[in-house]
Amino acid sequence: MIPQDPIILLSYINTQLRDNYESLDKLAEGLELSEEEVKEVVDKLEGVGYRYDEGANQFK
């Protein structure tokens, strides 16, 4: 289950990216997220001012 609160979601996703996945695509695959679910995560994080930085492999 992915957290719904945007700030908790940010922490969860960045921790997963740092510790377990080398990219957002790998995270989506590993957590079995559909394209729509990934878009919802990205939109929610962008809604609170964070964008995925591919080079850093985190939302900043």
Residue pairs with C-beta under 8 A, 6 or more apart in sequence:
2 9
2 12
2 31
2 33
2 37
2 41
3 9
3 12
6 44
6 45
6 47
6 48
7 48
9 41
9 44
9 45
10 45
10 48
10 50
10 59
13 27
13 41
13 45
13 59
14 58
14 59
16 27
16 31
17 23
17 24
17 27
17 57
17 58
18 57
18 58
20 27
20 30
21 27
21 30
21 57
22 57
23 54
23 57
24 38
24 42
24 52
24 54
24 57
27 33
28 35
28 37
28 38
33 41
42 52
45 51
45 52
45 59
50 59
50 60
51 59
51 60
52 58
52 59
53 59
53 60
